[in-house]
């Protein structure tokens, strides 16, 4: 299985002239399907607390499906996030790092194939003069301490990683507990109830929307991962609650009942298509399965045994094909089965 294996973590920090704490996160990893398994350090993200927390939870989401592991194998998002919070509590002192920005090859500070999006982001953040100079082929010199907002904009808020300008050696082996993030945990958090879920087949899950309809959220691990990636704001507002939130969400989706036998599926053909595959599948489903035409597309009745999990490897692929459509154009209509009294 292709997966990234995390073997060590380290957080460093410094204070800006305006007394804002900036964190720099380093991680040691190797790729499971590449040999030999030699871990190497890389700088993952940089920015103020909110920026690095967003990255931590987004990365932790990859643990749910097994794409991010530890040496022993699978690792839960809860543990991965907790390990990073331990590092944030006791950061090392971060060096000042001089850098030069230039648009160039794949390993440049700004790769050419991403330059349009990156320079647009710089302009929107107030760095228009720098963006114009870089677009004209010029270089821009700066330093981490003096230009922390620029560095955060480039390497903390986009998809570029700060290893392009920083190495693992760019911190001092000096603890800075005064810059650590150690909030008091909330003892009685106000947790929002988990959404309602339905099982479509062995893997796919429906998620109840605010209007009462259902949409396919994807495979179970993906739905959980997406939820984990959004929790950084809740954790900042109510520290120490992420484990309870993830556990409650996971338990709710794992206990979901099967879709009812009388459920209907509405396919809206007026929604813009997202790929050639999506257009082909919409047409194929309408040709191969009984459908009822509607003002915006067509309706499919499932007519199936709600207690029967579909084998995705079998020839019966009706529901599987429906779940492959872009969720924006597919609405599932029906009521969840009533829970039976114990």
BALOBA-1460 file (C-alpha; in Angstrom, 3 decimals):
// residues 342
<rec num="1" residu="x" x="0.000" y="0.000" z="0.000"/>
<rec num="2" residu="x" x="1.322" y="3.456" z="-0.873"/>
<rec num="3" residu="x" x="1.398" y="5.476" z="2.330"/>
<rec num="4" residu="x" x="3.525" y="8.055" z="4.094"/>
<rec num="5" residu="x" x="5.038" y="6.916" z="7.397"/>
<rec num="6" residu="x" x="5.627" y="9.560" z="10.071"/>
<rec num="7" residu="x" x="8.553" y="8.754" z="12.363"/>
<rec num="8" residu="x" x="9.183" y="11.986" z="14.316"/>
<rec num="9" residu="x" x="7.830" y="15.503" z="14.796"/>
<rec num="10" residu="x" x="9.270" y="18.794" z="16.000"/>
<rec num="11" residu="x" x="7.846" y="22.289" z="16.451"/>
<rec num="12" residu="x" x="9.887" y="25.472" z="16.704"/>
<rec num="13" residu="x" x="8.733" y="29.033" z="17.337"/>
<rec num="14" residu="x" x="9.734" y="32.677" z="17.381"/>
<rec num="15" residu="x" x="8.088" y="35.999" z="18.121"/>
<rec num="16" residu="x" x="7.572" y="38.752" z="15.575"/>
<rec num="17" residu="x" x="8.289" y="42.421" z="16.398"/>
<rec num="18" residu="x" x="4.541" y="42.715" z="16.995"/>
<rec num="19" residu="x" x="4.711" y="39.956" z="19.653"/>
<rec num="20" residu="x" x="2.902" y="37.389" z="17.519"/>
<rec num="21" residu="x" x="4.086" y="33.816" z="17.953"/>
<rec num="22" residu="x" x="4.940" y="32.029" z="14.721"/>
<rec num="23" residu="x" x="5.329" y="28.245" z="14.677"/>
<rec num="24" residu="x" x="7.365" y="26.154" z="12.244"/>
<rec num="25" residu="x" x="6.574" y="22.425" z="12.040"/>
<rec num="26" residu="x" x="9.126" y="19.810" z="10.950"/>
<rec num="27" residu="x" x="8.326" y="16.144" z="10.364"/>
<rec num="28" residu="x" x="10.460" y="13.101" z="9.641"/>
<rec num="29" residu="x" x="8.847" y="10.689" z="7.166"/>
<rec num="30" residu="x" x="9.438" y="8.046" z="4.514"/>
<rec num="31" residu="x" x="7.275" y="6.549" z="1.775"/>
<rec num="32" residu="x" x="6.142" y="3.013" z="2.512"/>
<rec num="33" residu="x" x="6.398" y="1.809" z="-1.084"/>
<rec num="34" residu="x" x="9.903" y="3.235" z="-1.635"/>
<rec num="35" residu="x" x="13.017" y="1.339" z="-0.517"/>
<rec num="36" residu="x" x="15.118" y="1.559" z="1.500"/>
<rec num="37" residu="x" x="12.909" y="3.017" z="4.228"/>
<rec num="38" residu="x" x="15.172" y="5.929" z="5.103"/>
<rec num="39" residu="x" x="13.321" y="8.689" z="6.986"/>
<rec num="40" residu="x" x="14.103" y="12.292" z="6.097"/>
<rec num="41" residu="x" x="13.126" y="15.564" z="7.710"/>
<rec num="42" residu="x" x="11.044" y="18.170" z="5.961"/>
<rec num="43" residu="x" x="9.554" y="21.518" z="6.932"/>
<rec num="44" residu="x" x="5.777" y="21.072" z="6.697"/>
<rec num="45" residu="x" x="4.124" y="24.380" z="7.518"/>
<rec num="46" residu="x" x="4.716" y="27.781" z="9.092"/>
<rec num="47" residu="x" x="2.451" y="30.423" z="10.538"/>
<rec num="48" residu="x" x="0.541" y="31.612" z="13.592"/>
<rec num="49" residu="x" x="-1.381" y="29.177" z="15.768"/>
<rec num="50" residu="x" x="-4.549" y="29.050" z="13.642"/>
<rec num="51" residu="x" x="-2.564" y="28.311" z="10.480"/>
<rec num="52" residu="x" x="-0.565" y="25.422" z="11.939"/>
<rec num="53" residu="x" x="-3.610" y="23.985" z="13.721"/>
<rec num="54" residu="x" x="-5.480" y="23.885" z="10.418"/>
<rec num="55" residu="x" x="-2.545" y="22.001" z="8.860"/>
<rec num="56" residu="x" x="-2.303" y="19.541" z="11.778"/>
<rec num="57" residu="x" x="-5.973" y="18.562" z="11.581"/>
<rec num="58" residu="x" x="-5.912" y="18.411" z="7.781"/>
<rec num="59" residu="x" x="-2.900" y="16.083" z="7.892"/>
<rec num="60" residu="x" x="-4.421" y="14.036" z="10.708"/>
<rec num="61" residu="x" x="-7.445" y="13.392" z="8.499"/>
<rec num="62" residu="x" x="-5.231" y="11.271" z="6.216"/>
<rec num="63" residu="x" x="-4.680" y="8.790" z="9.067"/>
<rec num="64" residu="x" x="-8.288" y="7.592" z="8.954"/>
<rec num="65" residu="x" x="-7.897" y="5.928" z="5.568"/>
<rec num="66" residu="x" x="-4.355" y="4.718" z="6.187"/>
<rec num="67" residu="x" x="-2.565" y="7.115" z="3.846"/>
<rec num="68" residu="x" x="-0.566" y="8.491" z="6.790"/>
<rec num="69" residu="x" x="0.831" y="5.898" z="9.196"/>
<rec num="70" residu="x" x="3.501" y="5.273" z="11.848"/>
<rec num="71" residu="x" x="6.194" y="2.587" z="11.804"/>
<rec num="72" residu="x" x="3.874" y="0.089" z="13.446"/>
<rec num="73" residu="x" x="1.138" y="0.596" z="10.840"/>
<rec num="74" residu="x" x="-2.184" y="2.403" z="11.128"/>
<rec num="75" residu="x" x="-2.472" y="5.451" z="13.357"/>
<rec num="76" residu="x" x="-5.673" y="7.184" z="14.389"/>
<rec num="77" residu="x" x="-6.141" y="10.897" z="13.686"/>
<rec num="78" residu="x" x="-6.605" y="11.476" z="17.409"/>
<rec num="79" residu="x" x="-3.101" y="10.225" z="18.211"/>
<rec num="80" residu="x" x="-1.439" y="12.065" z="15.335"/>
<rec num="81" residu="x" x="-3.071" y="15.345" z="16.418"/>
<rec num="82" residu="x" x="-2.202" y="14.750" z="20.076"/>
<rec num="83" residu="x" x="1.460" y="14.171" z="19.171"/>
<rec num="84" residu="x" x="1.603" y="17.536" z="17.393"/>
<rec num="85" residu="x" x="-0.104" y="19.329" z="20.280"/>
<rec num="86" residu="x" x="2.605" y="17.925" z="22.562"/>
<rec num="87" residu="x" x="5.210" y="19.479" z="20.284"/>
<rec num="88" residu="x" x="3.409" y="22.834" z="20.224"/>
<rec num="89" residu="x" x="3.472" y="22.867" z="24.023"/>
<rec num="90" residu="x" x="7.291" y="22.655" z="24.092"/>
<rec num="91" residu="x" x="8.673" y="24.237" z="20.910"/>
<rec num="92" residu="x" x="12.331" y="24.793" z="20.117"/>
<rec num="93" residu="x" x="13.753" y="28.210" z="19.254"/>
<rec num="94" residu="x" x="13.527" y="28.974" z="15.546"/>
<rec num="95" residu="x" x="16.449" y="30.558" z="13.659"/>
<rec num="96" residu="x" x="15.902" y="33.547" z="11.437"/>
<rec num="97" residu="x" x="16.107" y="32.252" z="7.863"/>
<rec num="98" residu="x" x="17.125" y="34.422" z="4.902"/>
<rec num="99" residu="x" x="15.463" y="33.425" z="1.637"/>
<rec num="100" residu="x" x="15.138" y="34.446" z="-1.982"/>
<rec num="101" residu="x" x="11.863" y="34.111" z="-3.848"/>
<rec num="102" residu="x" x="11.943" y="33.381" z="-7.559"/>
<rec num="103" residu="x" x="9.631" y="31.724" z="-10.069"/>
<rec num="104" residu="x" x="11.441" y="28.707" z="-11.524"/>
<rec num="105" residu="x" x="11.581" y="24.910" z="-11.712"/>
<rec num="106" residu="x" x="9.694" y="22.327" z="-9.684"/>
<rec num="107" residu="x" x="11.945" y="22.732" z="-6.631"/>
<rec num="108" residu="x" x="12.160" y="26.550" z="-6.743"/>
<rec num="109" residu="x" x="10.695" y="28.718" z="-4.021"/>
<rec num="110" residu="x" x="7.756" y="29.252" z="-6.403"/>
<rec num="111" residu="x" x="7.397" y="26.607" z="-9.144"/>
<rec num="112" residu="x" x="6.313" y="27.999" z="-12.481"/>
<rec num="113" residu="x" x="3.328" y="25.681" z="-12.866"/>
<rec num="114" residu="x" x="1.833" y="27.118" z="-9.664"/>
<rec num="115" residu="x" x="2.962" y="30.713" z="-10.092"/>
<rec num="116" residu="x" x="-0.340" y="32.125" z="-11.372"/>
<rec num="117" residu="x" x="-2.316" y="30.933" z="-8.356"/>
<rec num="118" residu="x" x="0.473" y="31.825" z="-5.909"/>
<rec num="119" residu="x" x="1.004" y="35.339" z="-7.240"/>
<rec num="120" residu="x" x="-2.743" y="35.972" z="-7.217"/>
<rec num="121" residu="x" x="-2.808" y="34.977" z="-3.563"/>
<rec num="122" residu="x" x="0.079" y="37.333" z="-2.810"/>
<rec num="123" residu="x" x="-1.733" y="40.191" z="-4.527"/>
<rec num="124" residu="x" x="-4.936" y="39.523" z="-2.581"/>
<rec num="125" residu="x" x="-2.935" y="39.502" z="0.680"/>
<rec num="126" residu="x" x="-1.445" y="42.945" z="-0.001"/>
<rec num="127" residu="x" x="1.877" y="41.919" z="-1.567"/>
<rec num="128" residu="x" x="1.071" y="43.252" z="-5.016"/>
<rec num="129" residu="x" x="4.467" y="44.863" z="-5.647"/>
<rec num="130" residu="x" x="6.265" y="41.619" z="-4.799"/>
<rec num="131" residu="x" x="3.888" y="39.624" z="-7.008"/>
<rec num="132" residu="x" x="4.460" y="41.986" z="-9.944"/>
<rec num="133" residu="x" x="8.234" y="41.786" z="-9.534"/>
<rec num="134" residu="x" x="8.198" y="37.982" z="-9.402"/>
<rec num="135" residu="x" x="5.909" y="37.825" z="-12.442"/>
<rec num="136" residu="x" x="8.421" y="39.968" z="-14.318"/>
<rec num="137" residu="x" x="11.175" y="37.453" z="-13.601"/>
<rec num="138" residu="x" x="12.797" y="39.381" z="-10.757"/>
<rec num="139" residu="x" x="13.896" y="37.973" z="-7.402"/>
<rec num="140" residu="x" x="12.769" y="39.031" z="-3.938"/>
<rec num="141" residu="x" x="15.024" y="38.664" z="-0.894"/>
<rec num="142" residu="x" x="13.652" y="38.505" z="2.636"/>
<rec num="143" residu="x" x="13.934" y="36.749" z="5.990"/>
<rec num="144" residu="x" x="11.616" y="34.638" z="8.098"/>
<rec num="145" residu="x" x="11.495" y="36.964" z="11.082"/>
<rec num="146" residu="x" x="11.017" y="40.192" z="9.148"/>
<rec num="147" residu="x" x="8.666" y="38.715" z="6.546"/>
<rec num="148" residu="x" x="6.699" y="36.144" z="8.546"/>
<rec num="149" residu="x" x="3.359" y="37.266" z="7.083"/>
<rec num="150" residu="x" x="4.706" y="36.856" z="3.552"/>
<rec num="151" residu="x" x="6.109" y="33.405" z="4.397"/>
<rec num="152" residu="x" x="2.805" y="32.368" z="5.982"/>
<rec num="153" residu="x" x="0.909" y="33.516" z="2.909"/>
<rec num="154" residu="x" x="3.187" y="31.480" z="0.654"/>
<rec num="155" residu="x" x="3.884" y="28.355" z="2.695"/>
<rec num="156" residu="x" x="1.227" y="28.184" z="5.377"/>
<rec num="157" residu="x" x="-1.993" y="29.048" z="3.558"/>
<rec num="158" residu="x" x="-1.474" y="27.412" z="0.164"/>
<rec num="159" residu="x" x="-0.273" y="24.050" z="-1.106"/>
<rec num="160" residu="x" x="3.422" y="24.975" z="-1.201"/>
<rec num="161" residu="x" x="5.549" y="23.533" z="1.594"/>
<rec num="162" residu="x" x="8.186" y="25.670" z="3.385"/>
<rec num="163" residu="x" x="10.978" y="23.145" z="2.739"/>
<rec num="164" residu="x" x="11.472" y="25.247" z="-0.397"/>
<rec num="165" residu="x" x="13.126" y="27.925" z="1.750"/>
<rec num="166" residu="x" x="13.793" y="26.202" z="5.104"/>
<rec num="167" residu="x" x="15.676" y="23.088" z="6.175"/>
<rec num="168" residu="x" x="15.452" y="20.890" z="9.262"/>
<rec num="169" residu="x" x="18.627" y="22.455" z="10.669"/>
<rec num="170" residu="x" x="17.012" y="25.883" z="10.917"/>
<rec num="171" residu="x" x="16.187" y="25.692" z="14.612"/>
<rec num="172" residu="x" x="18.181" y="25.822" z="17.816"/>
<rec num="173" residu="x" x="18.220" y="23.017" z="20.359"/>
<rec num="174" residu="x" x="16.842" y="25.440" z="22.928"/>
<rec num="175" residu="x" x="13.408" y="25.005" z="24.503"/>
<rec num="176" residu="x" x="11.010" y="27.953" z="24.356"/>
<rec num="177" residu="x" x="8.235" y="27.014" z="26.778"/>
<rec num="178" residu="x" x="7.253" y="30.680" z="26.926"/>
<rec num="179" residu="x" x="6.077" y="30.352" z="23.316"/>
<rec num="180" residu="x" x="4.322" y="27.030" z="23.839"/>
<rec num="181" residu="x" x="0.640" y="26.421" z="23.223"/>
<rec num="182" residu="x" x="-0.728" y="24.875" z="26.419"/>
<rec num="183" residu="x" x="-4.380" y="25.871" z="26.875"/>
<rec num="184" residu="x" x="-6.502" y="24.662" z="29.761"/>
<rec num="185" residu="x" x="-8.745" y="21.860" z="28.504"/>
<rec num="186" residu="x" x="-12.487" y="22.419" z="28.583"/>
<rec num="187" residu="x" x="-13.974" y="19.978" z="31.082"/>
<rec num="188" residu="x" x="-17.600" y="20.124" z="29.926"/>
<rec num="189" residu="x" x="-17.550" y="20.949" z="26.218"/>
<rec num="190" residu="x" x="-20.647" y="21.858" z="24.273"/>
<rec num="191" residu="x" x="-20.584" y="19.209" z="21.550"/>
<rec num="192" residu="x" x="-22.902" y="19.495" z="18.568"/>
<rec num="193" residu="x" x="-24.796" y="16.280" z="17.817"/>
<rec num="194" residu="x" x="-23.310" y="14.149" z="15.050"/>
<rec num="195" residu="x" x="-25.114" y="14.202" z="11.691"/>
<rec num="196" residu="x" x="-27.431" y="11.375" z="10.672"/>
<rec num="197" residu="x" x="-25.938" y="8.727" z="8.396"/>
<rec num="198" residu="x" x="-27.184" y="5.886" z="6.222"/>
<rec num="199" residu="x" x="-25.209" y="3.006" z="4.749"/>
<rec num="200" residu="x" x="-25.617" y="2.682" z="0.997"/>
<rec num="201" residu="x" x="-23.399" y="-0.382" z="0.614"/>
<rec num="202" residu="x" x="-20.298" y="-1.824" z="2.223"/>
<rec num="203" residu="x" x="-18.395" y="1.459" z="2.040"/>
<rec num="204" residu="x" x="-20.468" y="4.469" z="0.925"/>
<rec num="205" residu="x" x="-22.362" y="6.585" z="3.438"/>
<rec num="206" residu="x" x="-25.151" y="9.133" z="3.044"/>
<rec num="207" residu="x" x="-25.100" y="12.259" z="5.191"/>
<rec num="208" residu="x" x="-28.316" y="14.083" z="6.158"/>
<rec num="209" residu="x" x="-28.346" y="17.691" z="4.927"/>
<rec num="210" residu="x" x="-29.935" y="20.668" z="6.688"/>
<rec num="211" residu="x" x="-32.936" y="20.545" z="4.351"/>
<rec num="212" residu="x" x="-33.626" y="16.931" z="5.332"/>
<rec num="213" residu="x" x="-32.359" y="15.382" z="2.109"/>
<rec num="214" residu="x" x="-29.373" y="13.068" z="1.865"/>
<rec num="215" residu="x" x="-26.164" y="13.287" z="-0.145"/>
<rec num="216" residu="x" x="-23.410" y="10.738" z="-0.578"/>
<rec num="217" residu="x" x="-20.349" y="11.731" z="1.428"/>
<rec num="218" residu="x" x="-18.160" y="8.976" z="-0.030"/>
<rec num="219" residu="x" x="-16.568" y="6.027" z="1.732"/>
<rec num="220" residu="x" x="-16.821" y="5.891" z="5.490"/>
<rec num="221" residu="x" x="-13.149" y="6.681" z="6.151"/>
<rec num="222" residu="x" x="-13.385" y="9.668" z="3.786"/>
<rec num="223" residu="x" x="-16.422" y="11.115" z="5.587"/>
<rec num="224" residu="x" x="-14.641" y="10.785" z="8.940"/>
<rec num="225" residu="x" x="-11.456" y="12.278" z="7.498"/>
<rec num="226" residu="x" x="-13.331" y="15.267" z="6.080"/>
<rec num="227" residu="x" x="-14.857" y="15.855" z="9.517"/>
<rec num="228" residu="x" x="-11.473" y="15.672" z="11.250"/>
<rec num="229" residu="x" x="-10.082" y="18.267" z="8.843"/>
<rec num="230" residu="x" x="-12.710" y="20.808" z="9.946"/>
<rec num="231" residu="x" x="-12.179" y="20.418" z="13.713"/>
<rec num="232" residu="x" x="-9.282" y="22.833" z="14.177"/>
<rec num="233" residu="x" x="-11.616" y="25.774" z="14.836"/>
<rec num="234" residu="x" x="-13.582" y="23.798" z="17.447"/>
<rec num="235" residu="x" x="-10.352" y="22.736" z="19.132"/>
<rec num="236" residu="x" x="-9.146" y="26.332" z="19.350"/>
<rec num="237" residu="x" x="-12.499" y="27.424" z="20.788"/>
<rec num="238" residu="x" x="-12.755" y="24.473" z="23.208"/>
<rec num="239" residu="x" x="-9.278" y="23.000" z="23.779"/>
<rec num="240" residu="x" x="-8.972" y="19.312" z="24.549"/>
<rec num="241" residu="x" x="-12.264" y="18.285" z="22.940"/>
<rec num="242" residu="x" x="-11.127" y="16.880" z="19.597"/>
<rec num="243" residu="x" x="-10.948" y="13.278" z="20.836"/>
<rec num="244" residu="x" x="-14.557" y="13.316" z="22.066"/>
<rec num="245" residu="x" x="-15.774" y="14.941" z="18.858"/>
<rec num="246" residu="x" x="-14.040" y="12.420" z="16.617"/>
<rec num="247" residu="x" x="-15.148" y="9.461" z="18.748"/>
<rec num="248" residu="x" x="-18.802" y="10.576" z="18.725"/>
<rec num="249" residu="x" x="-18.726" y="11.140" z="14.964"/>
<rec num="250" residu="x" x="-17.076" y="7.775" z="14.252"/>
<rec num="251" residu="x" x="-19.508" y="5.899" z="16.495"/>
<rec num="252" residu="x" x="-22.479" y="7.567" z="14.802"/>
<rec num="253" residu="x" x="-21.384" y="6.691" z="11.275"/>
<rec num="254" residu="x" x="-20.427" y="3.125" z="12.183"/>
<rec num="255" residu="x" x="-23.840" y="2.552" z="13.768"/>
<rec num="256" residu="x" x="-25.747" y="3.928" z="10.749"/>
<rec num="257" residu="x" x="-28.641" y="1.798" z="9.422"/>
<rec num="258" residu="x" x="-28.977" y="0.715" z="5.798"/>
<rec num="259" residu="x" x="-30.913" y="2.904" z="3.374"/>
<rec num="260" residu="x" x="-34.642" y="2.072" z="3.313"/>
<rec num="261" residu="x" x="-35.997" y="-0.028" z="0.454"/>
<rec num="262" residu="x" x="-38.287" y="2.758" z="-0.756"/>
<rec num="263" residu="x" x="-35.566" y="5.394" z="-1.086"/>
<rec num="264" residu="x" x="-35.450" y="7.416" z="-4.299"/>
<rec num="265" residu="x" x="-32.509" y="9.054" z="-6.030"/>
<rec num="266" residu="x" x="-32.885" y="12.339" z="-7.914"/>
<rec num="267" residu="x" x="-30.262" y="13.163" z="-10.538"/>
<rec num="268" residu="x" x="-30.174" y="16.849" z="-11.495"/>
<rec num="269" residu="x" x="-28.829" y="17.288" z="-15.018"/>
<rec num="270" residu="x" x="-28.887" y="21.092" z="-14.717"/>
<rec num="271" residu="x" x="-25.936" y="21.002" z="-12.292"/>
<rec num="272" residu="x" x="-22.693" y="21.701" z="-14.225"/>
<rec num="273" residu="x" x="-20.682" y="18.552" z="-14.887"/>
<rec num="274" residu="x" x="-17.290" y="18.188" z="-13.230"/>
<rec num="275" residu="x" x="-15.646" y="15.762" z="-15.658"/>
<rec num="276" residu="x" x="-16.193" y="13.804" z="-18.861"/>
<rec num="277" residu="x" x="-16.559" y="10.701" z="-16.703"/>
<rec num="278" residu="x" x="-19.393" y="12.356" z="-14.759"/>
<rec num="279" residu="x" x="-21.290" y="13.178" z="-17.963"/>
<rec num="280" residu="x" x="-20.847" y="9.626" z="-19.280"/>
<rec num="281" residu="x" x="-22.040" y="8.071" z="-16.035"/>
<rec num="282" residu="x" x="-25.155" y="10.262" z="-15.918"/>
<rec num="283" residu="x" x="-26.021" y="9.076" z="-19.411"/>
<rec num="284" residu="x" x="-25.140" y="5.424" z="-18.764"/>
<rec num="285" residu="x" x="-27.302" y="5.201" z="-15.650"/>
<rec num="286" residu="x" x="-30.275" y="6.684" z="-17.505"/>
<rec num="287" residu="x" x="-29.831" y="4.138" z="-20.335"/>
<rec num="288" residu="x" x="-29.305" y="1.009" z="-18.275"/>
<rec num="289" residu="x" x="-31.676" y="1.447" z="-15.332"/>
<rec num="290" residu="x" x="-35.400" y="2.293" z="-15.130"/>
<rec num="291" residu="x" x="-35.730" y="6.026" z="-14.581"/>
<rec num="292" residu="x" x="-38.576" y="8.515" z="-14.361"/>
<rec num="293" residu="x" x="-38.007" y="11.822" z="-16.108"/>
<rec num="294" residu="x" x="-38.309" y="14.999" z="-14.010"/>
<rec num="295" residu="x" x="-38.130" y="18.723" z="-14.791"/>
<rec num="296" residu="x" x="-34.405" y="18.792" z="-14.015"/>
<rec num="297" residu="x" x="-33.276" y="15.251" z="-14.827"/>
<rec num="298" residu="x" x="-34.535" y="11.874" z="-13.728"/>
<rec num="299" residu="x" x="-35.541" y="9.826" z="-10.684"/>
<rec num="300" residu="x" x="-34.350" y="6.330" z="-9.757"/>
<rec num="301" residu="x" x="-36.176" y="4.002" z="-7.368"/>
<rec num="302" residu="x" x="-33.807" y="1.666" z="-5.564"/>
<rec num="303" residu="x" x="-36.264" y="-1.188" z="-4.876"/>
<rec num="304" residu="x" x="-33.856" y="-3.298" z="-2.919"/>
<rec num="305" residu="x" x="-33.605" y="-5.219" z="0.316"/>
<rec num="306" residu="x" x="-32.396" y="-2.694" z="2.942"/>
<rec num="307" residu="x" x="-30.656" y="-5.454" z="4.876"/>
<rec num="308" residu="x" x="-28.566" y="-6.600" z="1.934"/>
<rec num="309" residu="x" x="-25.051" y="-5.191" z="1.689"/>
<rec num="310" residu="x" x="-24.041" y="-4.985" z="-1.950"/>
<rec num="311" residu="x" x="-20.873" y="-6.753" z="-3.007"/>
<rec num="312" residu="x" x="-19.049" y="-4.138" z="-5.073"/>
<rec num="313" residu="x" x="-17.137" y="-6.886" z="-6.859"/>
<rec num="314" residu="x" x="-20.334" y="-8.470" z="-8.185"/>
<rec num="315" residu="x" x="-22.098" y="-7.636" z="-11.431"/>
<rec num="316" residu="x" x="-24.801" y="-5.653" z="-9.633"/>
<rec num="317" residu="x" x="-23.247" y="-2.206" z="-9.735"/>
<rec num="318" residu="x" x="-26.329" y="0.032" z="-9.885"/>
<rec num="319" residu="x" x="-25.917" y="1.721" z="-6.536"/>
<rec num="320" residu="x" x="-22.147" y="1.787" z="-6.822"/>
<rec num="321" residu="x" x="-22.432" y="3.702" z="-10.096"/>
<rec num="322" residu="x" x="-24.843" y="6.182" z="-8.551"/>
<rec num="323" residu="x" x="-22.429" y="6.876" z="-5.703"/>
<rec num="324" residu="x" x="-19.697" y="7.641" z="-8.263"/>
<rec num="325" residu="x" x="-21.636" y="10.618" z="-9.629"/>
<rec num="326" residu="x" x="-20.676" y="14.066" z="-8.363"/>
<rec num="327" residu="x" x="-22.618" y="14.454" z="-5.109"/>
<rec num="328" residu="x" x="-23.658" y="17.984" z="-6.125"/>
<rec num="329" residu="x" x="-26.068" y="16.586" z="-8.721"/>
<rec num="330" residu="x" x="-27.474" y="13.641" z="-6.739"/>
<rec num="331" residu="x" x="-30.046" y="13.887" z="-3.950"/>
<rec num="332" residu="x" x="-31.279" y="10.857" z="-2.048"/>
<rec num="333" residu="x" x="-34.833" y="11.184" z="-0.732"/>
<rec num="334" residu="x" x="-36.317" y="9.061" z="2.035"/>
<rec num="335" residu="x" x="-36.561" y="8.627" z="5.774"/>
<rec num="336" residu="x" x="-34.096" y="6.740" z="7.936"/>
<rec num="337" residu="x" x="-35.467" y="3.523" z="9.477"/>
<rec num="338" residu="x" x="-36.833" y="4.000" z="12.979"/>
<rec num="339" residu="x" x="-34.599" y="2.544" z="15.668"/>
<rec num="340" residu="x" x="-36.116" y="-0.541" z="17.259"/>
<rec num="341" residu="x" x="-36.588" y="-0.427" z="21.057"/>
<rec num="342" residu="x" x="-34.201" y="-2.608" z="23.002"/>
